Structure formats: C-alpha cells, structure tokens
Amino acid sequence: MNASFGVDHPLVATHDINQLRDLLIALGFNMTAIGKHPWGTSTSLAMFDGCLLEIMGIYDSALIDEVPAGHFRFGRHVYEYLQEREGVALTALHSTDSRNDAQRAEDAGFTVAGHLEFGRDVTLPDGTSDRTKTTLALLPDLKFPRLSFFLCQQHRPELIYVPEWLEHPNKVTGICGVNIIADTPYHSDLVARFSQLYDGYTKFDGGFQYQTANGVLRVMDAACFERTIGRVPEAIAQEPLPCIAGMDLVMSEPAVFSEYLKASNLAYGEIPNGFVLTSPETTANTTLRFMSKEYK
C-alpha cells in the first residue's frame, strides 16, 4: 500500500476523454465509467492498490469556478491548462492524514490553498451501494504551475481499492514513476523543493530522482528524456517551465501486456524492462512506459 507523499496519480487532462478512455480500454485497462465532479470536470480511472491512473476532461465550462478551495479552483485550473495543451495538469500525492500532511507540506515551503471534500456513489461487486469520502489539500505552485500537487486522502479506502476493480486484463498493477522535464537551470530549485519532502536523491547524467513511498519522482532535461525515455512531444518541447512529461507503470506479465499492445495498433518500442508508447500525442502528451520491474 501507498503512504503519505507517495505518488498517487498524475492527472492527465485531455480534450476527448471518451477517445482516451477507449484507447486505454483497448490497451487492457479496466477503466471506470466516466464520472462528473461538481466543478465541471469529467473523470475515468484505472484503479490499483494504493494509486490510480486518472484521465480528466471538461464536461461543463460553466461550472469551473464552483467549489473553490481557498483561492484555488480545481475546475478552472484544469480548464485553463487544457486551453494551452493536453497533459498532466495536477499530480496527486497520497495522504493518510490530509490535515497533518498539509501542515507538513506547508512547513516544507509549499503553499496550501485550501481543502476540498467530496464523495461519489459506488456499487460494489456484491451489489451493495455506498459512498466514498475523499479529502484533497490543494498545493498550487505559482512558479511552476504544471508541477502543482494536491494531497489525496481516501477516508474509506475499502470502497476504492476493491480487489475486483484492481484487476486489469493487461496485468498492469500500478504506477512506479513520474518523469519531469526541466531545463538544467531549474534543477537546483527543484532539489531544494523536493528535498523538503523526500530523503536524499540520486544524480544521473542530465538529472536526478527521489524515491517516494510509491514510485520514483524523476527530473531530467529534455536531452536526457529523449536519450532515456523517448521523443518529447512538440507541445512539451515548447513549454518554458518544468512539467510532467510521462509516467511509468508496472506490469506483472509482460507477455500478456504485449498481446494487448500489439492488438491496440499503438506505436511502441521495446526497452530493457518492457515497452514505451512512442506517439505520446495519442495519450495526451504523456509518454507511458510499462515495466516488468521498477526502474531504478
């Protein structure tokens, strides 16, 4: 299971949530039906044990200022970044106590804009109905807006991490890494920032990384990204500030995943521990890698 400040879910914002959801289903993910938030965003999830893959769109731009968290408006944040380009607009970090974790983040120099509480009705595999309860603590970053985070606490995890929902036909079992592109002059600033949350970091040619409670948080320049991961989408290449450009997922049975990959007709390449999708524009400017073990 995940723990506080581990990677929970980068939020992949897309103009066409139906198309991206269909693509992920074809790739073998068990995606939830498209749901709606009261602040105008639509969502579909692939759930894992302690983390998830979330794609998000806008279903009603008239609602994007609803349910503010202090000065932060979740719907507006996603909407405005979608006007610029598709991609990761916010990233959730896991929380086991959103109030205490928010205080820890604030002590580390992050801005806590406010908190959001919401729930959604669920029908469990045995047919019973219940309602989830979630608290978010919003941590917008004015200097690096696409590296804005929020803490996500599931108060009723038994309604989220339901065993039947965690099984995916493609045998993907979770997220094991987030890949950030940042020009070298920003690296010292990001080291100073992330070192307040995570113990130590490992340097490599072109970047550095931290181990979180769930997955690696990896920062690299564009040349390193292209050398080690893949082509940088044009929309991200034009991005002047640091941003998340990809994520890594773990698969338990590469041979099974390979069959789904071939059937999907998506462009891909083979890497030492698995596969990488090589046309990130089809996955909302987010390069997805699938690995048989966590990349170190």
C-alpha positions as CSV (number, residue, x, y, z in Angstrom):
1,M,0.0,0.0,0.0
2,N,1.0,3.6,-0.5
3,A,1.9,6.0,2.2
4,S,1.9,9.8,2.6
5,F,3.6,11.8,-0.2
6,G,4.0,8.7,-2.4
7,V,2.9,9.1,-6.0
8,D,-0.9,8.6,-6.1
9,H,-2.0,9.8,-9.5
10,P,-0.8,12.3,-12.1
11,L,-4.0,13.8,-13.5
12,V,-3.9,13.5,-17.4
13,A,-6.1,16.2,-18.9
14,T,-7.5,15.6,-22.3
15,H,-9.8,17.3,-24.8
16,D,-11.6,14.0,-25.6
17,I,-12.0,11.8,-22.5
18,N,-14.1,9.3,-24.4
19,Q,-11.4,8.7,-27.0
20,L,-8.6,8.4,-24.5
21,R,-10.7,6.1,-22.3
22,D,-11.4,3.8,-25.3
23,L,-7.7,3.7,-26.1
24,L,-6.8,2.7,-22.6
25,I,-9.5,0.0,-22.6
26,A,-8.2,-1.3,-25.8
27,L,-4.7,-1.4,-24.1
28,G,-6.2,-3.7,-21.5
29,F,-7.1,-1.3,-18.6
30,N,-10.2,-1.8,-16.6
31,M,-11.5,1.8,-16.7
32,T,-14.4,3.1,-14.6
33,A,-17.4,4.7,-16.3
34,I,-17.0,8.4,-16.9
35,G,-18.0,10.4,-13.8
36,K,-18.5,14.1,-13.1
37,H,-17.2,16.4,-10.5
38,P,-19.3,19.4,-9.3
39,W,-16.6,21.8,-10.6
40,G,-17.1,20.8,-14.2
41,T,-14.5,18.1,-14.8
42,S,-15.2,14.6,-16.0
43,T,-13.1,11.6,-14.9
44,S,-12.3,8.0,-15.6
45,L,-10.0,5.8,-13.5
46,A,-7.9,2.7,-13.7
47,M,-7.5,1.7,-10.0
48,F,-4.6,0.0,-8.4
49,D,-3.6,-1.0,-4.9
50,G,-2.8,2.4,-3.4
51,C,-2.7,4.5,-6.5
52,L,-4.5,5.0,-9.8
53,L,-4.4,6.3,-13.4
54,E,-6.8,9.2,-13.9
55,I,-7.8,10.9,-17.1
56,M,-9.9,14.1,-17.0
57,G,-11.8,16.4,-19.3
58,I,-14.2,19.3,-19.0
59,Y,-17.9,18.5,-19.3
60,D,-19.3,21.9,-18.4
61,S,-17.1,25.1,-18.5
62,A,-19.9,27.0,-16.7
63,L,-19.1,25.1,-13.5
64,I,-15.3,25.5,-13.4
65,D,-15.4,28.1,-10.6
66,E,-17.7,26.1,-8.4
67,V,-16.5,24.6,-5.1
68,P,-13.3,26.7,-4.6
69,A,-10.6,25.6,-2.1
70,G,-9.5,29.0,-0.8
71,H,-8.2,30.9,-3.8
72,F,-7.8,27.7,-5.9
73,R,-10.5,26.5,-8.3
74,F,-9.9,22.9,-9.4
75,G,-12.0,23.0,-12.5
76,R,-10.6,26.3,-13.7
77,H,-7.0,25.1,-13.2
78,V,-7.7,22.0,-15.4
79,Y,-9.7,24.1,-17.9
80,E,-7.0,26.8,-18.3
81,Y,-4.2,24.3,-18.8
82,L,-6.3,22.4,-21.4
83,Q,-6.6,25.7,-23.3
84,E,-2.8,25.6,-23.7
85,R,-2.3,21.9,-24.3
86,E,-3.2,18.4,-23.2
87,G,-1.1,16.8,-20.5
88,V,-0.6,16.4,-16.8
89,A,-2.3,19.4,-15.1
90,L,-2.0,18.4,-11.5
91,T,-0.5,15.5,-9.6
92,A,-1.9,13.8,-6.5
93,L,0.3,12.7,-3.7
94,H,-1.0,10.0,-1.4
95,S,-2.2,11.1,2.0
96,T,-3.1,9.1,5.1
97,D,-4.0,12.3,7.1
98,S,-4.7,15.3,4.8
99,R,-4.7,17.9,7.6
100,N,-1.4,16.8,9.1
101,D,0.2,16.1,5.7
102,A,-0.9,19.6,4.5
103,Q,0.8,21.1,7.6
104,R,4.0,19.1,6.8
105,A,3.9,20.4,3.2
106,E,3.4,24.0,4.4
107,D,6.3,23.6,6.8
108,A,8.4,22.4,3.8
109,G,7.6,25.6,1.9
110,F,4.6,24.5,-0.2
111,T,1.5,26.7,-0.4
112,V,-1.7,25.2,0.9
113,A,-4.6,26.9,-0.9
114,G,-7.4,25.0,0.9
115,H,-9.2,21.7,1.2
116,L,-11.9,20.0,-0.8
117,E,-14.2,17.2,0.4
118,F,-16.4,15.2,-1.8
119,G,-17.7,11.7,-2.4
120,R,-19.2,9.5,-5.1
121,D,-21.8,6.8,-5.1
122,V,-20.4,3.3,-5.8
123,T,-22.0,-0.1,-6.4
124,L,-19.8,-2.8,-5.1
125,P,-19.3,-6.2,-6.8
126,D,-21.8,-7.8,-4.4
127,G,-24.5,-5.3,-5.5
128,T,-24.5,-3.2,-2.3
129,S,-24.3,0.6,-2.6
130,D,-22.2,3.0,-0.6
131,R,-20.5,6.4,-0.9
132,T,-16.8,7.2,-0.9
133,K,-15.3,10.1,1.1
134,T,-12.2,12.0,-0.2
135,T,-10.4,15.0,1.1
136,L,-8.0,16.9,-1.1
137,A,-5.4,19.5,0.1
138,L,-4.5,21.7,-2.8
139,L,-0.8,22.8,-3.2
140,P,-0.8,25.1,-6.3
141,D,2.7,26.2,-7.4
142,L,2.7,29.7,-8.8
143,K,6.3,29.5,-10.0
144,F,6.0,26.1,-11.7
145,P,2.2,25.7,-12.3
146,R,2.4,22.4,-14.1
147,L,4.2,21.0,-11.1
148,S,1.2,21.8,-8.8
149,F,0.3,19.0,-6.5
150,F,-2.5,18.0,-4.2
151,L,-2.7,15.6,-1.3
152,C,-5.4,13.0,-1.7
153,Q,-6.8,11.1,1.3
154,Q,-9.4,8.3,0.8
155,H,-11.3,8.1,4.1
156,R,-13.0,4.9,3.0
157,P,-10.3,3.0,1.1
158,E,-12.3,-0.2,1.2
159,L,-14.6,1.5,-1.3
160,I,-11.8,2.4,-3.6
161,Y,-9.3,-0.5,-3.5
162,V,-11.8,-3.2,-4.2
163,P,-10.0,-6.3,-5.3
164,E,-12.1,-6.9,-8.4
165,W,-11.5,-3.4,-9.6
166,L,-7.8,-3.7,-9.2
167,E,-7.5,-6.5,-11.7
168,H,-6.7,-5.3,-15.2
169,P,-6.7,-7.7,-18.2
170,N,-3.3,-6.3,-19.3
171,K,-1.7,-7.2,-15.9
172,V,-0.6,-3.7,-15.1
173,T,-0.5,-3.4,-11.3
174,G,0.4,0.2,-10.6
175,I,2.4,3.4,-11.1
176,C,6.2,3.2,-10.4
177,G,7.5,6.5,-11.6
178,V,6.8,10.1,-12.8
179,N,9.1,11.8,-15.3
180,I,9.5,15.5,-15.2
181,I,11.3,17.6,-17.9
182,A,13.1,20.6,-16.5
183,D,15.9,22.7,-18.0
184,T,19.1,22.4,-16.1
185,P,18.9,25.9,-14.5
186,Y,15.7,24.8,-12.7
187,H,17.3,21.7,-11.2
188,S,18.7,23.3,-8.0
189,D,15.4,24.9,-7.3
190,L,13.6,21.6,-7.6
191,V,16.2,19.8,-5.5
192,A,15.6,22.3,-2.8
193,R,11.9,21.9,-3.0
194,F,11.6,18.1,-3.2
195,S,14.3,17.6,-0.6
196,Q,11.9,19.0,2.0
197,L,9.6,16.1,1.4
198,Y,11.8,13.2,0.5
199,D,15.1,11.8,1.9
200,G,18.1,12.1,-0.3
201,Y,18.3,11.9,-4.1
202,T,20.3,10.1,-6.7
203,K,22.0,12.0,-9.5
204,F,22.4,10.8,-13.1
205,D,23.6,12.3,-16.3
206,G,21.1,15.1,-17.1
207,G,19.0,14.9,-13.9
208,F,18.2,13.4,-10.5
209,Q,15.5,11.3,-8.8
210,Y,13.8,10.7,-5.4
211,Q,12.3,7.5,-4.2
212,T,8.8,8.2,-2.8
213,A,6.6,5.8,-0.8
214,N,5.2,4.8,-4.2
215,G,7.4,5.2,-7.2
216,V,10.3,7.4,-8.3
217,L,10.0,11.1,-8.9
218,R,12.5,11.8,-11.7
219,V,13.7,15.2,-13.0
220,M,15.7,15.5,-16.2
221,D,16.5,17.8,-19.0
222,A,14.9,17.3,-22.4
223,A,18.1,15.8,-23.9
224,C,18.1,13.2,-21.1
225,F,14.4,12.5,-21.6
226,E,14.9,11.8,-25.3
227,R,18.0,9.7,-24.7
228,T,16.5,7.5,-22.0
229,I,12.7,7.6,-22.5
230,G,11.6,8.8,-25.9
231,R,10.7,11.7,-28.1
232,V,9.5,14.9,-26.4
233,P,6.1,15.9,-27.9
234,E,6.2,19.3,-29.7
235,A,3.7,20.8,-27.3
236,I,6.0,20.0,-24.3
237,A,9.2,21.0,-26.2
238,Q,7.7,24.5,-26.4
239,E,6.9,24.5,-22.7
240,P,9.3,27.0,-21.0
241,L,8.8,25.7,-17.4
242,P,9.2,22.3,-15.8
243,C,6.3,19.9,-16.3
244,I,5.5,16.2,-16.1
245,A,6.0,14.5,-19.5
246,G,5.5,10.9,-18.7
247,M,4.8,8.2,-16.2
248,D,5.9,4.6,-15.7
249,L,3.7,1.7,-14.8
250,V,4.4,-1.8,-13.6
251,M,3.2,-5.0,-15.3
252,S,3.3,-8.4,-13.8
253,E,3.1,-10.4,-17.0
254,P,4.9,-8.7,-20.0
255,A,3.8,-11.4,-22.4
256,V,0.1,-10.7,-21.7
257,F,0.6,-6.9,-21.9
258,S,2.5,-7.4,-25.2
259,E,-0.6,-9.0,-26.8
260,Y,-2.8,-6.1,-25.8
261,L,-0.1,-3.7,-27.1
262,K,0.1,-5.4,-30.5
263,A,-3.7,-5.5,-30.8
264,S,-4.1,-1.8,-30.0
265,N,-2.2,-0.7,-33.1
266,L,-0.4,1.9,-31.0
267,A,3.2,2.8,-31.9
268,Y,5.6,1.5,-29.4
269,G,9.2,0.5,-28.8
270,E,10.8,-2.2,-26.6
271,I,13.0,-1.1,-23.7
272,P,15.2,-3.3,-21.4
273,N,12.4,-3.9,-18.9
274,G,9.3,-3.6,-21.0
275,F,7.7,-1.2,-23.5
276,V,7.2,2.5,-24.2
277,L,4.5,4.2,-26.3
278,T,6.2,6.3,-28.9
279,S,3.4,8.6,-30.0
280,P,2.7,10.5,-26.8
281,E,0.3,12.8,-28.5
282,T,-2.2,9.9,-28.6
283,T,-2.0,9.8,-24.8
284,A,-2.5,13.5,-24.1
285,N,1.2,14.4,-24.4
286,T,2.1,11.9,-21.7
287,T,4.7,9.3,-22.5
288,L,3.7,6.0,-20.9
289,R,6.3,3.3,-20.1
290,F,5.3,-0.2,-18.9
291,M,7.9,-2.1,-17.0
292,S,8.3,-5.6,-15.6
293,K,10.0,-4.2,-12.6
294,E,10.5,-0.8,-11.1
295,Y,13.1,1.3,-12.9
296,K,15.9,2.4,-10.5
